[in-house]
Amino acid sequence: MTSKRNIPARRFIKPTFNFLIEKKRDGGEFTQEEIRYIIDSTLDGEMPLHQLAALAMAIYFSGMSAQETADLTEEMMLSGEVIDLSHIAKPKIDKYSTGGVGDKTALVLVPLAMASGVVVPMMCGVEHDYVINTLEKLAAIPGFKGHQTNEQFALQLAKIGGAIVAQNEDLAPADAKLYELRKDTGTIPSLPLITGSVLSKKLAEGAEGLVIDVKWGNGSFIKDLEQAKQLARSMTRVGRSMKRRCVALVTDMNQPLGDSVGTALEVKEAIQLLKGEGPEDVKELVLKLGMEIVRLAGVAGSTLSAKQTVQRHLTDGSALEKFKELVRAQGGDTSYIDHPDKFPQARHIRKLPAPKRGYVHTINAAMIARGVHLLGAGRENAHDKIDHSVGVSEIKKVGTQVKQGEPLMMIHYNDEAKLEQALEYFKNAYRLAPKRPTPPPAIVERVA
């Protein structure tokens, strides 16, 4: 079912850690053997944390070549188990997003791809601050189980063609150690380290190809558009060098995606989308990403064929049925999908009134996310319980004209004290102006 690295020993003289740090500090390029040694030393704890931190900082400032990044990705992938899905004949394509506020596309794309004849092996990791991950949203469905063994994961993929589960610790364990260190050393934004981190885990799942949604803007950890484009190029280049099909879209995250942010509220919006309804911005992104998935899988040859395939499965109910099949396979109560009014509802709903007349000029998506987190939709620590009923809905988007007092959003809450904390973020998230702005394009660039 799974396999670990089994590389024959080579004649390799181990360098000192100081040598490796200085080499990268001065712009040198690591050999594959040196990268393997770094990963092995990280796994077994041989490299002291202070030197590993110095090495991460040297990589942050000096970068890595395409070959170094590919070697890093491969060595991190091979640092643990690699799931073998070769017994499944259908194409196996996953989708990855760098994380965004209100991004519920995975809830739609996985069953949509399944309905199109594509197997989707999706494992979810930790999102950046205050972004609610896909499994936290699915946990709003009673009984849904997000944890599986690798064997259970592979069996479900063979049986129904898709799974959305938590990342297992035995996949790319070297990355987990490096990621914790990167959080403590301010090196999270390093493009080669992001590339290695994402691809090592995704390829260890058994995916043959990957569609990547690289988000940029105030609601993403990537604030700079050029950096987002560079990351998209880095990921696709490394993916190809590892003999995997790879396409990336650079997409806008300068306002929340869709009309709602929360857990149950976003699942309900995803159900709308699976019925061919829902907000236009999410529908557009789902369409574009879905087209990339079916083309990468070889299910559709042309752009027109891909578009027709995706639209058909969204409107004929087949994607919705696949969503129910996935939820049922993972222990969830599918009656909540048939009757979304069964989801928990907050005791109170109040509007956030527009302070003046004008157009919505900008929205700080990160502030919206922080406010929703404070309402109880997120966790401050691992033991906190998520309140699935809270969040915001009916979000007025950039370019919308509003009158004074008209709601900019509706706030769903249960606790007055939490509301008062969250209100400061919600109020400061919006900027109104007398002239209509030009909304940014949803998709900035395609990298293939």
N, C-alpha and C positions, 0 to 999 in steps of 0.2 A: 504493500500500500504506500509506504513512504520510504525514502532513502536518504541517508546522510552522506556527506562528502567522504570519499575514499580515494585520496590522491596519493600516489606513490611518493615516497620520500625523495627529495632531491638534495644535491650538494648545495647547501646554502649557509654562508657564514653570517650568523646573526649580528646585525649592527646594534650599536647602543641606542637607547631611546633618545639620548641627547643628539646623536648624529641625525636621526630621523626628523626630529623637531627642527634642527638647524637647516637641514636640507630643504624642507618645505618652507621654512621662514625665508630662505634665500631664493625661493622660486624654483627649486629643483623638482624633478619628476620622479615619483616612486616607480620601482619595478613591480611586477605582479607578485614576486616573492616577498618584497618588502611590505606590500599591502596585506598579503596573507599573514605575514608575521605580526603586523599590527592588529589584525582581526583576532588571530589566535591569542595574542597577549592581552587583548581586551576581554576575551571570553574567560580566560583562566585567571585573570586578575594579576598577571605578571607585571603589566605596565602600571606603575603608580598613578593614582587619579590625577595628581597635579601635573604629571607629564602628559597624560592623555588629554587633559584640559588645554595644555599648551599646544599640543599637536592640533586639536580641533580649532584653536584660534589661528594657528599658522595656516591651516587649510582655508579658514574663513577669509583671511586677508590675501593669500597667494593663489587660491583656487586650485583646480585640478584639471588636467587635460581630459579630452574625451576618452582616451584609452585608460587613464587612471580611474576615471569615474566608472567606466564599464568594469574594470577589474575589481573596484571597491564593491560595486553592486553584486557581482558574481560571488565574491568571497563572503559577503554578508548573507546572501541567499543560501550558500552552502554551509553556513555556520550552524544550521540546525536541520530540521526535517524538510524535505521537499515532497509535496504531495504528487503522486503519480495518477494522472487522470487519463492515461493513454487508452484505457479500456473503454472510454466513452467516445463513440465515433463522431458525434456532433461537434461542431466548432465551439471552442471554449474561450469566450471573450469577457473580460471584466471591465468595469467602469470605475474610475477613481476621480474624486474631486478634492481640490486642496482645501475645501471647506468654505461654506458661506452661510449667511444669515437668511433663514427661510428656505434653504435649499432642500427641497423634498424630491428632487429628480430621481434619486436612486430608488425610491419607493415605487415610482412609475416605470423607470427604465428596466429594472430587473424582470418584472413580469411581462413587460412589452417585448423584451428580447427573447424570453422563454417562449412566448406565443409565436415568435417569428422563427423558431427552430434553433435558437442559440442557447448554449449552456452558459450560465453566469455564476462563476465561483467567487462570490463576494464575501470577503472578510473585512470587518471594520475596525480601525484603530482609534486612537484618542484624537479628538479634534482640538483645535487651538482654543484659547480662552473664550468661554461663554457661548461657543457654538454648540448647538445640540446635535449630537450625532444620530445617525440613522437608527441604531438599535435603541436609543433612548426614546425615539419617536414610536418605534414598533412596540415598545414596552407598554404603551398606552392601551394596546389590545390585550385584554385579560388572557393569561395563560401562555402568551408568546415567550418562547425560550430562545435566547440569543447565543447560548453556549453549546458547542458540540465538540466531540473528539474529531480528529482528522478522518477517522474511519467513518463516523456518522455523516460527516460533511460530504465525503466522496460517495457514500451510498445514496444520500438525498439527491445529489447532483445526477447520479445515474438514473434515479427513479423519476424525478419530476423536472430536472433540467435547471434548477436554480436553488440558491441558498443565500441568506444574509445572516452571517454569524460574527461573533467576536473573534478578533485575531488571537490565535493560539500562541502560547508562550514558547512552544518548541519550534516555531517558524521564525527564522532570522533572529535568534536571540542576541547576536552581536549588535544588531540595530537597536534593540530595546535598551541595552546598556549605553550605547552612544547617544541615544535620544535623551535619556535622563540627564546625561552630562551636558548635552547641548542646551537643555533648558536652563541649567545652572550657570552656563558660561556665555550666554548671549549669542550663541552660534547657530540658532535655529534657522536664520535666513540663508545660510550657506547653500548655494545652488547645487554643488556636487554632493553635499551631504543630504540634502532633500531628495535629490535624484536617487542616490543609493538607498536611502531609507524606504522610499515609496516602492521602487521597482523590486528591491530584494524581497519584500513581503508579498507583493502582488504576484511575482513570478514563482515564489515558493508555494503559492496556492494551486499551481498547476495551470494557470491561464496561458493560452497560446497567443493572445493579443490583448491590447489594452487601449481603451478610449479614455483620455485624460481631460478633465475640465480644470484648467488653471485659472483661478479667479484672482482678480486684482481690484484694489480699491479700498475704501475705508472700512468695509466689512470683511476684509481678508487680511491674513498676516503678510501678504504681498501688497504693499502700498504703491509700488512703482510699476507702471505699465511695461517699461522696457525690461525690468527684471522678470516680470511674468512671461514675456515673450522668450527671454533667454532660458527660463526654466522649461518652457514647453519644448524648445529646441533641444535642450539637454536631455530631457526624458525620451523624446522620440529617437534621438540619435543613439542613445545607450540601448534603448529597447531593440532597435534594428541590429545593433552590433551583437546583441545576444540572441539573434535569430527569432525575434518576436515581432509580430505586426503591431504597429503603434501609431496612433493619431492623437493630436492634442488640439483643443480649442481654447483660446484665451477669451474669457468672458468677464463681463462687468459685474462688480460687487460693490458699487457705490450707492446702493439702496437695497433693501430686503428683496428677496426673490419671491414673487407671489404676493398674495393678499394677507398672509398670516404668518406668525412666528409663535411657536410653542411646541407641544408634543401632539396631543389629541387634535388640536386645531389643524396642524399640518397633515396629519394622517387623513383627516376628513377632506382636506383640500386635494390630497393625492387621490382619494377615491373619486372625487369629482373629475379629476384629470383622466382617470382610467375609464370614465364614462364619456370621454370626448369633450368635457366641459372644463371649467376652471379658468384661472387667470391667463391672459394672453402671453405674458412674458415667460411664464413657466412652460406653457404649451409650445412656444417657439423654441426654447432651449431643449425640451424633451424631443421635439421633432428633429432638431439638428443632431443631437447626441445619438438618438435612436438610429438615424440614417447612417451615422458613422459606424455604429455597432454592426448593423446588418451588412454593410458593405465590407467591413473588415473581416466578417465571418464568411463572406462569400455567398451569403443568402440572397443578396441583391447585387446585380452587376452595375447598373447605371444609377445616376443620381435620381432620375425619375422613378425607377423601379424601387429604390430604397424609400423614397418619400411615400409612394403608394402603399408599400408594405407596412410602414409605421402607422400611417393614417388609418389603414384598414383595421389593424388590430386594436387601435385605440377606440374606434367607433363601433366595431361589431361585438364588443363585449368579451373577446377572447383574452385580452390582456387582464381585464378585471377578474376573469375566472382563474387565470394563472396566479394572480395575487392571492386569491382565496386559497388556492391549492398550496402555495408556499406557506401562508399563515397557518393553515391546517396541519401541514407537515411538521411545523415547529411548535405545535401545541396551542396555537392561538384560537380564540373564539371567533369564527367567521361571521357570526350573526351581527357583529359590530360593523362589518363591511356592508352587509345587506341593509342594516338599519343604523346609520351613523349617529342618529339621535340618541343611541344608547351610550355613547361616550360620555364621561363625566363632564358636567358643566359647572362653571364657577358660580358662586352664590351671587356675585355682583358683576355688572358690566357698566362701565361709564365711558363717556367719550373724552378724548383729548381735544379740547376746542382750539381752533385756529385763533391766534392772538390778534390777527388783523386780516384784511382782505388782500388777496394776491395769488401768486402762483407758487407752488412748491418748487423751490429752486434747488435745494440739496437736502439729502437725508443722510445722516451718519448711521449706517447700518450697525456698526459696532455698539453704539449707544443704545439702539433698539434691543440688540441682543443682551446687553448688560442689564437693561431694565427688566426684560422678560426673565432673565436669570434670577434677579432679585425677587420677582413675584413668586418664585418657587419652582420654575420650570427647569432649573439646573441644580447642580450639586456644588457645594463649597468643598466637600470632601466625599470620599467613596461611600461613607455610611449614610449620607443624607438621602432622604426619600424625595423623589420627584413628584410634584403636584401636576398631574396630567391635565387638569382642567384649566390652568391659567395660561395667559399669553396675550397676544394682540391680534386683532383681525381688521378687515376693511381698511387696510393701510392705503392712504392717499400717496400716489407715486409722483416722481419728479415730472413736472410739466402740468400737473393738475391744478385747475383754478379752484380756489376756495373762498367762501365768504367768512367774515369774522364770526366766530362762534361755531362754525361748521366743524364736524369731527374730522381730525387728521387721522385718527384710528380709534378703534374701540378696544378698551382695556378689560380683560377678563381676570378677576382677582378674587381672593378669599380673605385676605388679611389687610386691614387698613394701614397698619404700620409698614408692611412691605410695599403697599401701594405708594405711600408717601416717599419712600426711598426711590422707587422706580420712576416716579413722576419727574424727578429732576433730570433723569437721563432722557426720558421721552420728550420732554419740553425742549431740551437742548439739542435734540437730534434733528429738528426741523429748522430750515431757513426759508423764509418766504420773501418774494421779490415782486415788484410791480409788473415786470415783463416776463413773458413766457420763455423759459430756457429751452434749449435743444437737448432732449434726453439723450444720454450716451447710447451707442449701439450695444445691443446685448452680446453680440459676438464680434470681437475685435480682429481676431486672426485665427486662421487654421494652419496647423503645422503638421505635415505628414512626410 
